[in-house]
Amino acid sequence: MRILHLADLHLGYRDIRQDDSLNLPNPRDALLERIADRLVANQENGLKTWQHLDLLLIAGDLFDSHNPLDILIHRTITALQRIQALGTTIVTLPGNHDEYTYSNSVYRRYAKTWPGYLVENHEIKAPESINVRGQRIYLISVAYNATKPGVKGVLGVFPPRKGDSLHICLLHGIPSHYPAARRGERCLVYDAVSLSQSGYDYIALGHLHQPMIVADIPENPPGSSIQYAGMTMPRDAQDLGCGNLLFVDTAVGHTPLVEWYPISEDFFKPEDGKLIFDRQLGYSAKEIEVLALQESTIGALALKCQRDLLLTKEPEQERRILTAFRLALELLEREKLGS
């Protein structure tokens, strides 16, 4: 079973210090679209990483908010539908940022049309059978619910295996022995020892933004894997992300094989664009083009930036131009805030 394990994409994230009127897109919002592009383009080129994907697991916080912009929702659904059309089964777990229990939650509004399988239950249940390319797998998952009485307790009992098929657990939370759990962090808390002893073939986790295997458990059986995918894209200077996608090959009774695929600038390069993604600056040629259409100071700056970019082919010069553009926007913001 070939799996792409994603978590904490936080689509729609905007720095609270940023002036909302700028409405600047963030490259992270295009990540699923670029994944879909790569899967479609590489179906027959022999690259193992992208050639065949059986299962896409989204381990919570796909969106940064439970009620993202409609245009972002439609972009995301369209990208997931393209991936699904390739025969990939998609499983989406709401997290604590995009929690399901809000009345206007994106998952409540789009539950009937959401691509693949959407985890809606708020109590751990018996393994649920899912068909993946004609093969039965069992899914064990539970969505976080801040309104449920006793939610601050620890999830410590996991259902036993059901049959000999592949068993995959999907959770968004932290182990109970972590300091954040003791501080009462607003998320699901699980007992790592009980989870490691469940005998599940792969345990896909989200919430912690750095990739890691929960290995500091004395009772951890050989071959078991409790794996955090980490946050792929940076949110800000303090939350840089890991810059990788996590692919997993797993089979019943075998230790999962993990492959980290690095996300580079080329990953965000469209067919007709020259400059798309900069890990620090975060602006694309298309985004600047949209800003340049505004009849405002920001529009004039974007137009100047756009013209300067067209006059150079040197990567370092492009970086300097974009740095100047970013600093100019920051100065405008500070002036508006009176600081």
Residue frames relative to the residue before (quaternion, step in Angstrom):
aa qw qx qy qz dx dy dz
M 1.0000 0.0000 0.0000 0.0000 0.00 0.00 0.00
R 0.1953 -0.7802 0.5881 0.0856 3.56 -0.71 1.14
I 0.0631 -0.8262 0.5582 -0.0427 3.57 -0.59 1.23
L 0.1518 -0.7071 0.6760 0.1414 3.54 -1.24 0.63
H 0.1436 -0.8055 0.5745 0.0222 3.55 -0.50 1.27
L 0.0058 -0.7944 0.6051 -0.0523 3.56 -0.51 1.28
A 0.0736 0.7797 -0.6208 0.0346 3.55 -1.22 0.50
D 0.8649 0.1580 -0.0859 0.4687 3.54 -1.26 0.49
L 0.1601 0.7869 -0.5726 0.1653 3.57 0.78 1.02
H 0.1349 -0.8353 0.5207 0.1137 3.61 1.14 -0.62
L 0.0723 0.8154 -0.5659 0.0983 3.56 0.84 0.98
G 0.7698 0.3227 -0.2566 0.4872 3.55 -0.96 0.89
Y 0.4160 0.7166 -0.4735 0.2987 3.58 1.23 0.04
R 0.0097 0.7619 -0.6475 0.0059 3.54 -1.08 0.83
D 0.5098 -0.6284 0.4918 0.3214 3.54 -1.03 0.80
I 0.4639 -0.7020 0.4594 0.2847 3.61 -0.74 1.01
R 0.6179 0.5365 -0.3499 0.4560 3.58 1.22 -0.33
Q 0.5917 0.5906 -0.3595 0.4146 3.58 1.24 -0.27
D 0.4900 -0.6482 0.5011 0.2976 3.56 -1.01 0.84
D 0.4279 -0.7337 0.4646 0.2505 3.59 -0.54 1.15
S 0.5926 0.5937 -0.3719 0.3975 3.58 1.12 -0.57
L 0.5760 0.5799 -0.3895 0.4245 3.59 1.19 -0.39
N 0.0948 -0.8488 0.5134 0.0829 3.56 1.14 -0.70
L 0.2107 0.8107 -0.5187 0.1715 3.56 0.93 0.90
P 0.4153 -0.6981 0.5163 0.2714 3.62 -0.77 0.94
N 0.2894 -0.7336 0.5895 0.1751 3.54 -1.21 0.52
P 0.5527 -0.6387 0.4071 0.3476 3.63 -0.85 0.85
R 0.5669 0.6058 -0.3966 0.3928 3.61 1.09 -0.59
D 0.6221 0.5708 -0.3474 0.4080 3.60 1.08 -0.66
A 0.6898 0.4491 -0.2737 0.4976 3.58 1.25 -0.32
L 0.3934 0.7642 -0.4577 0.2272 3.60 1.25 -0.06
L 0.6818 0.4740 -0.2992 0.4701 3.62 0.84 -0.92
E 0.6192 0.5372 -0.3455 0.4568 3.58 1.05 -0.69
R 0.6735 0.4823 -0.2992 0.4736 3.58 0.97 -0.84
I 0.6046 0.5336 -0.3538 0.4739 3.59 1.09 -0.64
A 0.6478 0.5067 -0.3109 0.4763 3.58 0.96 -0.88
D 0.6243 0.5405 -0.3340 0.4544 3.60 0.98 -0.86
R 0.6932 0.4903 -0.2781 0.4492 3.55 0.86 -1.01
L 0.6484 0.5159 -0.3182 0.4605 3.59 0.99 -0.80
V 0.6635 0.4999 -0.3025 0.4674 3.57 0.96 -0.89
A 0.7165 0.4776 -0.2605 0.4367 3.57 0.84 -1.00
N 0.7747 0.3804 -0.1812 0.4715 3.58 1.08 -0.65
Q 0.2801 0.7924 -0.5038 0.1997 3.58 1.17 0.38
E 0.8273 0.2225 -0.0728 0.5106 3.57 0.94 -0.89
N 0.5434 0.6570 -0.3984 0.3382 3.60 1.14 0.27
G 0.5731 -0.6574 0.3522 0.3395 3.58 1.26 0.17
L 0.5020 0.6289 -0.4532 0.3835 3.60 1.20 0.10
K 0.4340 -0.7461 0.4391 0.2493 3.56 -0.44 1.22
T 0.6261 0.5807 -0.3511 0.3841 3.59 0.91 -0.89
W 0.8204 0.2544 -0.0950 0.5031 3.56 0.88 -0.97
Q 0.5037 0.7075 -0.4052 0.2856 3.56 1.22 -0.20
H 0.8199 0.0465 0.0515 0.5683 3.56 0.90 -0.89
L 0.0528 0.7946 -0.6001 0.0756 3.59 -0.57 1.15
D 0.2602 -0.7998 0.5264 0.1244 3.55 -0.56 1.18
L 0.8335 0.0764 0.0585 0.5440 3.54 0.83 -1.04
L 0.1253 -0.7554 0.6396 0.0679 3.56 -0.99 0.92
L 0.0977 -0.7942 0.5996 0.0119 3.56 -0.64 1.19
I 0.0961 -0.7728 0.6263 0.0354 3.58 -0.81 1.04
A 0.1606 -0.8575 0.4873 0.0388 3.55 -0.15 1.35
G 0.8169 -0.3132 0.1296 0.4667 3.55 0.68 1.13
D 0.8367 0.1821 -0.1784 0.4847 3.53 -1.32 0.60
L 0.0868 0.7808 -0.5989 0.1554 3.53 0.79 1.08
F 0.7593 0.2194 -0.1181 0.6012 3.56 1.05 -0.86
D 0.5204 -0.6356 0.4730 0.3186 3.55 -1.21 0.51
S 0.7705 0.2114 -0.1077 0.5916 3.56 1.28 -0.42
H 0.5455 -0.6159 0.4507 0.3464 3.57 -1.18 0.50
N 0.7702 0.2620 -0.1344 0.5658 3.58 1.26 -0.38
P 0.0151 0.8368 -0.5463 0.0338 3.63 0.51 1.15
L 0.6900 -0.4615 0.3512 0.4332 3.56 -1.32 0.17
D 0.5902 -0.6073 0.4033 0.3467 3.56 -1.05 0.80
I 0.6428 0.5328 -0.3373 0.4349 3.58 0.96 -0.82
L 0.6496 0.4966 -0.3161 0.4812 3.59 1.06 -0.70
I 0.6112 0.5455 -0.3478 0.4559 3.59 1.02 -0.74
H 0.6923 0.4754 -0.2830 0.4633 3.58 0.84 -0.97
R 0.6159 0.5284 -0.3481 0.4693 3.61 1.04 -0.69
T 0.6721 0.5057 -0.2911 0.4558 3.56 0.95 -0.91
I 0.6631 0.4986 -0.3053 0.4673 3.58 0.88 -0.92
T 0.6408 0.5271 -0.3251 0.4538 3.58 0.96 -0.85
A 0.6534 0.5050 -0.3120 0.4698 3.59 0.96 -0.86
L 0.6641 0.4960 -0.3046 0.4693 3.59 0.95 -0.84
Q 0.6292 0.5297 -0.3339 0.4604 3.59 1.03 -0.72
R 0.6330 0.5224 -0.3318 0.4652 3.59 1.03 -0.72
I 0.6513 0.4958 -0.3108 0.4831 3.57 1.02 -0.79
Q 0.6466 0.5275 -0.3086 0.4565 3.57 1.00 -0.86
A 0.6322 0.5607 -0.3279 0.4224 3.57 1.04 -0.79
L 0.6322 0.5295 -0.3272 0.4614 3.59 1.23 -0.37
G 0.6149 -0.5650 0.3396 0.4328 3.57 1.29 0.02
T 0.4948 0.6540 -0.4212 0.3873 3.58 1.30 0.16
T 0.3215 -0.7228 0.5787 0.1981 3.58 -0.94 0.89
I 0.1841 -0.7955 0.5735 0.0661 3.58 -0.86 1.02
V 0.0404 -0.7693 0.6374 0.0176 3.55 -0.98 0.90
T 0.0918 -0.8090 0.5807 0.0035 3.58 -0.68 1.14
L 0.1190 -0.7798 0.6134 0.0384 3.54 -0.86 1.05
P 0.3806 -0.6985 0.5479 0.2589 3.64 -0.74 0.93
G 0.2956 -0.7577 0.5554 0.1733 3.57 -1.12 0.68
N 0.6912 -0.4363 0.3305 0.4719 3.57 -1.10 -0.61
H 0.6118 0.5132 -0.3605 0.4820 3.61 1.22 -0.29
D 0.7824 0.2275 -0.1229 0.5665 3.59 0.94 -0.89
E 0.0320 0.8677 -0.4933 0.0513 3.53 0.99 0.98
Y 0.5176 -0.6878 0.4410 0.2542 3.52 -1.02 0.95
T 0.6561 0.6002 -0.3183 0.3286 3.60 0.98 -0.80
Y 0.5178 0.6166 -0.4370 0.4009 3.64 1.17 -0.23
S 0.5476 -0.6433 0.4220 0.3290 3.58 -0.98 0.82
N 0.7517 0.3386 -0.1994 0.5297 3.59 1.11 -0.64
S 0.2401 0.7955 -0.5175 0.2040 3.58 1.20 0.53
V 0.5723 -0.5972 0.4449 0.3434 3.56 -1.07 0.78
Y 0.6827 0.4972 -0.2949 0.4469 3.58 1.00 -0.76
R 0.6123 0.5063 -0.3558 0.4921 3.58 1.15 -0.45
R 0.6808 0.5103 -0.2851 0.4414 3.56 0.94 -0.93
Y 0.8015 0.2640 -0.1138 0.5244 3.58 1.02 -0.80
A 0.2551 0.8160 -0.4924 0.1630 3.59 1.23 0.34
K 0.7042 0.4917 -0.2793 0.4294 3.60 0.88 -0.91
T 0.7737 0.3294 -0.1728 0.5128 3.58 1.13 -0.59
W 0.4191 0.7161 -0.4760 0.2915 3.60 1.23 0.04
P 0.4823 -0.6920 0.4486 0.2955 3.63 -0.79 0.97
G 0.8269 0.2064 -0.1644 0.4966 3.56 -0.96 0.90
Y 0.7008 -0.4414 0.3677 0.4229 3.51 -1.22 -0.68
L 0.1533 -0.7840 0.5994 0.0507 3.58 -0.79 1.09
V 0.3387 -0.7421 0.5439 0.1970 3.58 -0.71 1.08
E 0.0289 -0.8315 0.5537 -0.0345 3.58 -0.57 1.17
N 0.5816 0.6052 -0.3812 0.3875 3.60 1.17 -0.39
H 0.2715 -0.7808 0.5487 0.1250 3.56 -1.09 0.80
E 0.6716 0.3696 -0.3073 0.5638 3.54 1.25 0.42
I 0.5180 -0.6346 0.4677 0.3320 3.56 -1.02 0.76
K 0.1029 -0.8177 0.5664 0.0046 3.56 -0.77 1.06
A 0.6916 -0.4219 0.3611 0.4619 3.53 -1.33 0.01
P 0.6414 -0.5273 0.3742 0.4130 3.61 -1.09 0.56
E 0.2518 -0.7816 0.5592 0.1140 3.55 -0.90 1.01
S 0.4205 -0.7287 0.4903 0.2276 3.55 -0.83 1.03
I 0.0042 -0.7764 0.6294 -0.0331 3.56 -0.96 1.00
N 0.3433 -0.7404 0.5439 0.1950 3.56 -0.98 0.86
V 0.0080 -0.7882 0.6144 -0.0347 3.57 -0.77 1.08
R 0.8156 -0.1894 0.0606 0.5434 3.58 -0.32 1.30
G 0.7439 -0.4149 0.2109 0.4795 3.56 0.93 0.93
Q 0.6448 0.4938 -0.3177 0.4893 3.56 1.28 -0.05
R 0.3747 -0.7247 0.5304 0.2306 3.58 -0.90 0.87
I 0.0148 0.7449 -0.6669 -0.0123 3.53 -1.07 0.85
Y 0.3295 -0.7234 0.5674 0.2151 3.55 -1.25 0.38
L 0.1860 -0.7888 0.5822 0.0650 3.55 -0.89 1.05
I 0.0808 -0.7533 0.6518 0.0354 3.54 -1.04 0.91
S 0.2421 0.7810 -0.5334 0.2166 3.59 -0.46 1.14
V 0.0380 -0.7785 0.6260 0.0232 3.56 -1.27 0.42
A 0.3508 -0.7373 0.5436 0.1944 3.57 -0.97 0.92
Y 0.5292 -0.6365 0.4667 0.3114 3.56 -1.07 0.77
N 0.0258 -0.7893 0.6132 -0.0168 3.56 -1.03 0.85
A 0.2567 -0.8083 0.5154 0.1232 3.57 -0.25 1.29
T 0.6724 0.5099 -0.2984 0.4460 3.61 1.18 -0.45
K 0.5561 0.6344 -0.3896 0.3694 3.59 1.21 -0.28
P 0.4891 -0.6540 0.4798 0.3208 3.63 -0.82 0.91
G 0.8095 0.2442 -0.1936 0.4976 3.53 -0.96 0.88
V 0.3552 0.7643 -0.4826 0.2385 3.58 1.24 0.23
K 0.6310 0.5450 -0.3368 0.4375 3.59 1.18 -0.49
G 0.4964 0.6461 -0.4340 0.3844 3.56 1.26 0.03
V 0.5233 -0.6296 0.4814 0.3131 3.54 -1.33 0.09
L 0.3768 -0.6930 0.5683 0.2341 3.55 -0.97 0.94
G 0.0771 0.8591 -0.4949 0.1054 3.55 -0.21 1.28
V 0.7013 0.3901 -0.2644 0.5349 3.58 1.27 -0.06
F 0.0571 -0.8057 0.5894 -0.0138 3.55 -0.68 1.12
P 0.5356 -0.6589 0.4186 0.3222 3.59 -0.92 0.90
P 0.5286 -0.6381 0.4527 0.3295 3.60 -1.06 0.67
R 0.6562 -0.4930 0.3949 0.4128 3.53 -1.29 0.31
K 0.2087 -0.7663 0.6005 0.0929 3.52 -1.20 0.66
G 0.8252 -0.0117 -0.0236 0.5642 3.58 -0.09 1.23
D 0.6350 -0.5786 0.3962 0.3241 3.53 -1.36 -0.05
S 0.4789 0.6804 -0.4411 0.3363 3.60 1.24 0.04
L 0.6852 -0.4733 0.3657 0.4157 3.54 -1.35 0.25
H 0.1460 -0.7807 0.6047 0.0599 3.59 -0.95 0.96
I 0.0272 -0.8007 0.5973 -0.0367 3.56 -0.72 1.14
C 0.1791 -0.7728 0.6037 0.0789 3.55 -0.92 0.99
L 0.0908 -0.7939 0.6013 -0.0006 3.58 -0.94 0.99
L 0.1174 0.8034 -0.5671 0.1382 3.58 -0.53 1.23
H 0.1841 -0.7416 0.6311 0.1336 3.55 -1.30 0.45
G 0.5192 0.6292 -0.4298 0.3870 3.58 -0.22 1.23
I 0.4704 -0.6603 0.5155 0.2775 3.54 -1.31 -0.32
P 0.5414 -0.6117 0.4574 0.3515 3.59 -1.16 0.54
S 0.6016 -0.6243 0.3773 0.3256 3.55 -1.08 0.78
H 0.6648 0.5090 -0.3224 0.4415 3.61 1.13 -0.44
Y 0.5143 0.6292 -0.4230 0.4008 3.60 1.28 0.07
P 0.5965 -0.5949 0.3951 0.3663 3.64 -1.02 0.71
A 0.6208 0.5622 -0.3513 0.4185 3.59 1.01 -0.79
A 0.6157 0.5467 -0.3463 0.4497 3.58 1.09 -0.68
R 0.6636 0.4983 -0.3019 0.4692 3.56 1.01 -0.79
R 0.6605 0.4935 -0.3091 0.4739 3.59 1.14 -0.54
G 0.4997 -0.6810 0.4163 0.3365 3.57 1.25 -0.05
E 0.1501 0.8134 -0.5462 0.1324 3.59 1.03 0.74
R 0.5037 -0.6830 0.4523 0.2745 3.55 -1.00 0.94
C 0.5376 0.5758 -0.4525 0.4180 3.54 0.15 1.30
L 0.6295 -0.5012 0.4178 0.4218 3.55 -1.31 0.11
V 0.1509 -0.7711 0.6148 0.0682 3.56 -1.06 0.86
Y 0.0607 -0.8146 0.5769 -0.0016 3.58 -0.81 1.00
D 0.4658 -0.6402 0.5327 0.2991 3.53 -1.27 0.45
A 0.3641 -0.7804 0.4687 0.1965 3.56 -0.38 1.25
V 0.6199 0.5444 -0.3574 0.4377 3.60 1.02 -0.68
S 0.6698 0.4906 -0.2967 0.4719 3.58 0.89 -0.95
L 0.6509 0.5152 -0.3186 0.4576 3.56 0.99 -0.84
S 0.6743 0.5005 -0.3050 0.4492 3.60 0.91 -0.86
Q 0.6962 0.4624 -0.2665 0.4801 3.57 1.15 -0.59
S 0.4408 0.7267 -0.4342 0.2984 3.59 1.29 0.02
G 0.3913 -0.7376 0.4676 0.2900 3.57 1.13 -0.57
Y 0.3939 0.7158 -0.4902 0.3036 3.60 1.24 0.26
D 0.5423 -0.6643 0.4175 0.3006 3.56 -1.07 0.76
Y 0.7906 -0.0380 0.0152 0.6110 3.59 1.07 -0.63
I 0.1428 -0.7813 0.6057 0.0472 3.57 -0.97 0.95
A 0.1121 -0.8233 0.5564 -0.0018 3.56 -0.33 1.34
L 0.0545 -0.8392 0.5399 -0.0350 3.55 -0.58 1.19
G 0.1115 -0.7552 0.6410 0.0799 3.50 -1.35 0.46
H 0.5496 0.6001 -0.5051 0.2877 3.53 -1.48 0.16
L 0.7050 0.3465 -0.2512 0.5656 3.61 0.89 -0.79
H 0.3833 -0.7942 0.4351 0.1816 3.56 -0.66 1.13
Q 0.6640 0.4366 -0.3200 0.5157 3.58 1.25 -0.04
P 0.4824 -0.6700 0.4690 0.3137 3.62 -0.88 0.86
M 0.1939 0.7807 -0.5733 0.1555 3.54 -0.94 0.84
I 0.3119 -0.6846 0.6167 0.2318 3.51 -1.35 0.32
V 0.3736 -0.7056 0.5505 0.2439 3.56 -0.82 0.96
A 0.0876 0.8524 -0.5011 0.1215 3.54 0.12 1.33
D 0.6035 0.5888 -0.3604 0.3990 3.59 1.23 -0.34
I 0.4413 0.6532 -0.4699 0.3972 3.55 0.86 1.08
P 0.4076 -0.7451 0.4615 0.2563 3.64 -0.40 1.14
E 0.7273 0.4416 -0.2454 0.4646 3.58 1.02 -0.80
N 0.3811 0.7521 -0.4720 0.2575 3.59 1.28 0.04
P 0.3642 -0.7560 0.4944 0.2267 3.64 -0.50 1.11
P 0.5859 -0.5709 0.4285 0.3837 3.63 -1.08 0.56
G 0.8075 0.3004 -0.2126 0.4609 3.55 -0.96 0.87
S 0.5897 0.5683 -0.3914 0.4197 3.59 1.16 -0.31
S 0.1349 -0.8034 0.5784 0.0429 3.58 -1.12 0.61
I 0.0377 -0.7450 0.6660 0.0001 3.54 -0.76 1.14
Q 0.0086 0.8754 -0.4727 0.1008 3.53 0.05 1.36
Y 0.2044 -0.7289 0.6420 0.1214 3.55 -1.01 0.96
A 0.3850 -0.7306 0.5163 0.2266 3.57 -0.85 0.96
G 0.3539 -0.7298 0.5050 0.2950 3.57 1.12 -0.64
M 0.5442 -0.5973 0.4773 0.3453 3.54 -1.32 0.21
T 0.4072 -0.7566 0.4577 0.2284 3.57 -0.59 1.13
M 0.8089 0.2631 -0.1069 0.5149 3.56 0.74 -1.09
P 0.5282 -0.6353 0.4488 0.3405 3.63 -1.04 0.66
R 0.3243 -0.7182 0.5782 0.2112 3.56 -1.17 0.65
D 0.7644 -0.1659 0.1408 0.6069 3.57 0.92 -0.92
A 0.7686 -0.3828 0.2472 0.4489 3.56 -1.30 -0.10
Q 0.7009 0.4451 -0.2687 0.4883 3.59 1.17 -0.49
D 0.7569 0.2886 -0.1425 0.5688 3.60 1.24 -0.37
L 0.0297 -0.8943 0.4461 -0.0184 3.54 0.54 1.27
G 0.4192 -0.7049 0.4850 0.3034 3.59 1.15 -0.31
C 0.5373 -0.6539 0.4414 0.2982 3.55 -1.29 0.21
G 0.3920 -0.7603 0.4516 0.2535 3.60 1.21 -0.31
N 0.6874 0.4511 -0.2753 0.4983 3.58 1.24 0.37
L 0.3083 -0.6787 0.6249 0.2320 3.50 -1.38 0.35
L 0.3110 -0.7683 0.5372 0.1563 3.56 -1.04 0.81
F 0.0655 -0.7699 0.6348 0.0000 3.56 -0.65 1.20
V 0.0941 -0.8016 0.5903 0.0080 3.56 -1.02 0.86
D 0.1366 -0.7379 0.6543 0.0934 3.55 -1.05 0.86
T 0.1049 0.8135 -0.5613 0.1105 3.56 -0.66 1.06
A 0.0380 -0.7670 0.6405 0.0085 3.51 -1.28 0.54
V 0.6609 -0.5144 0.3629 0.4085 3.55 -1.22 0.46
G 0.8475 0.1728 -0.1383 0.4825 3.55 -0.86 1.01
H 0.6690 0.4668 -0.2977 0.4959 3.59 1.29 0.13
T 0.5246 -0.6095 0.4900 0.3366 3.55 -1.15 0.64
P 0.4769 -0.6819 0.4607 0.3087 3.64 -0.74 0.95
L 0.2918 -0.7298 0.5933 0.1739 3.55 -1.08 0.81
V 0.1964 -0.8161 0.5409 0.0527 3.55 -0.62 1.21
E 0.0344 -0.7789 0.6262 0.0007 3.57 -1.02 0.89
W 0.1925 -0.7766 0.5921 0.0962 3.57 -0.78 1.07
Y 0.1501 -0.7916 0.5899 0.0539 3.55 -0.74 1.13
P 0.3327 -0.7794 0.4931 0.1965 3.64 -0.49 1.15
I 0.3172 -0.7190 0.5895 0.1869 3.55 -1.07 0.83
S 0.0676 -0.8080 0.5853 -0.0033 3.56 -0.62 1.14
E 0.7142 -0.4146 0.3245 0.4613 3.56 -1.30 -0.01
D 0.6277 0.5638 -0.3362 0.4185 3.58 1.03 -0.78
F 0.5706 0.6056 -0.3825 0.4017 3.57 1.14 -0.57
F 0.7486 0.3707 -0.1967 0.5133 3.58 1.12 -0.67
K 0.4935 0.6674 -0.4253 0.3609 3.56 1.22 0.34
P 0.2654 -0.7735 0.5531 0.1589 3.63 -0.56 1.11
E 0.7189 -0.4612 0.3059 0.4206 3.51 -1.32 0.20
D 0.8024 0.2936 -0.1324 0.5024 3.60 0.98 -0.81
G 0.6081 0.5823 -0.3544 0.4069 3.62 1.20 0.17
K 0.3857 -0.7209 0.5291 0.2273 3.54 -1.15 0.64
L 0.8018 0.1016 -0.0155 0.5888 3.56 0.92 -0.91
I 0.0373 -0.8450 0.5334 -0.0128 3.57 -0.55 1.10
F 0.8559 0.0253 0.0340 0.5154 3.57 0.52 -1.05
D 0.0003 0.7555 -0.6550 0.0127 3.51 -0.97 0.94
R 0.4863 -0.7178 0.4084 0.2856 3.57 -0.57 1.16
Q 0.7319 0.4030 -0.2440 0.4922 3.61 1.05 -0.63
L 0.7469 0.4229 -0.2291 0.4592 3.58 0.91 -0.89
G 0.2221 -0.8518 0.4556 0.1323 3.56 1.03 -0.74
Y 0.5898 0.5591 -0.3928 0.4305 3.64 1.14 0.35
S 0.2280 -0.7624 0.5889 0.1411 3.56 -1.11 0.62
A 0.6675 -0.4937 0.3699 0.4169 3.53 -1.28 0.33
K 0.6667 0.5041 -0.3065 0.4555 3.59 0.97 -0.83
E 0.6344 0.5325 -0.3282 0.4542 3.57 1.03 -0.75
I 0.6577 0.4917 -0.3060 0.4817 3.57 0.98 -0.85
E 0.6089 0.5590 -0.3455 0.4443 3.57 1.06 -0.72
V 0.6450 0.5115 -0.3180 0.4703 3.59 1.00 -0.81
L 0.6639 0.5047 -0.3025 0.4615 3.59 0.94 -0.90
A 0.6370 0.5626 -0.3236 0.4160 3.57 1.05 -0.79
L 0.6158 0.5583 -0.3428 0.4378 3.60 1.21 -0.36
Q 0.5569 0.6186 -0.3877 0.3961 3.59 1.25 -0.28
E 0.3317 -0.7084 0.5859 0.2116 3.55 -1.08 0.74
S 0.4840 0.6197 -0.4490 0.4245 3.53 0.37 1.30
T 0.6963 -0.4299 0.3489 0.4567 3.54 -1.32 0.02
I 0.6325 0.5276 -0.3261 0.4640 3.56 1.02 -0.81
G 0.6439 0.5286 -0.3130 0.4561 3.57 0.99 -0.86
A 0.6544 0.5110 -0.3097 0.4634 3.58 0.99 -0.85
L 0.6456 0.5103 -0.3157 0.4723 3.58 1.04 -0.81
A 0.6556 0.5107 -0.3085 0.4629 3.56 0.97 -0.88
L 0.6360 0.5254 -0.3292 0.4595 3.59 1.00 -0.78
K 0.6397 0.5109 -0.3138 0.4809 3.58 1.00 -0.85
C 0.6474 0.5175 -0.3102 0.4657 3.57 0.96 -0.89
Q 0.6476 0.5325 -0.3071 0.4503 3.56 0.96 -0.92
R 0.6689 0.4982 -0.2972 0.4649 3.59 0.91 -0.91
D 0.6573 0.5082 -0.3178 0.4569 3.60 0.95 -0.85
L 0.6406 0.5313 -0.3264 0.4482 3.57 1.02 -0.77
L 0.6505 0.5272 -0.3150 0.4470 3.56 1.06 -0.73
L 0.6845 0.5045 -0.2752 0.4487 3.58 1.19 -0.54
T 0.7486 0.3394 -0.2133 0.5281 3.58 1.23 -0.09
K 0.1823 -0.7595 0.6115 0.1264 3.52 -1.26 0.53
E 0.5160 0.6433 -0.4083 0.3914 3.56 1.31 0.16
P 0.4756 -0.7013 0.4512 0.2800 3.62 -0.66 1.07
E 0.6665 0.5020 -0.3169 0.4509 3.59 0.94 -0.84
Q 0.6419 0.5053 -0.3244 0.4769 3.59 1.05 -0.73
E 0.6072 0.5419 -0.3470 0.4661 3.58 1.05 -0.73
R 0.6441 0.5266 -0.3145 0.4571 3.56 0.98 -0.88
R 0.6614 0.5036 -0.3096 0.4616 3.59 0.94 -0.84
I 0.6345 0.5265 -0.3303 0.4594 3.58 0.99 -0.81
L 0.6903 0.4746 -0.2800 0.4688 3.57 0.90 -0.92
T 0.6047 0.5441 -0.3556 0.4603 3.57 1.09 -0.64
A 0.6499 0.5095 -0.3076 0.4728 3.58 0.97 -0.89
F 0.6377 0.5265 -0.3181 0.4637 3.58 1.02 -0.82
R 0.6631 0.4999 -0.3072 0.4648 3.59 0.91 -0.91
L 0.6648 0.5047 -0.3076 0.4568 3.60 0.91 -0.88
A 0.6288 0.5322 -0.3350 0.4574 3.57 1.04 -0.75
L 0.6502 0.5026 -0.3149 0.4748 3.58 0.98 -0.80
E 0.6398 0.5219 -0.3264 0.4602 3.57 1.02 -0.77
L 0.6417 0.5179 -0.3211 0.4658 3.60 1.00 -0.79
L 0.6326 0.5192 -0.3286 0.4716 3.57 1.01 -0.79
E 0.6521 0.5177 -0.3166 0.4544 3.55 0.96 -0.84
R 0.6662 0.5002 -0.3075 0.4599 3.58 0.91 -0.89
E 0.6341 0.5304 -0.3265 0.4584 3.55 1.02 -0.80
K 0.6543 0.5171 -0.3045 0.4603 3.57 1.02 -0.83
L 0.7052 0.4468 -0.2515 0.4897 3.55 1.10 -0.81
G 0.4600 -0.7166 0.4209 0.3125 3.57 1.33 -0.11
S 0.5514 0.6009 -0.4022 0.4160 3.56 1.16 0.56
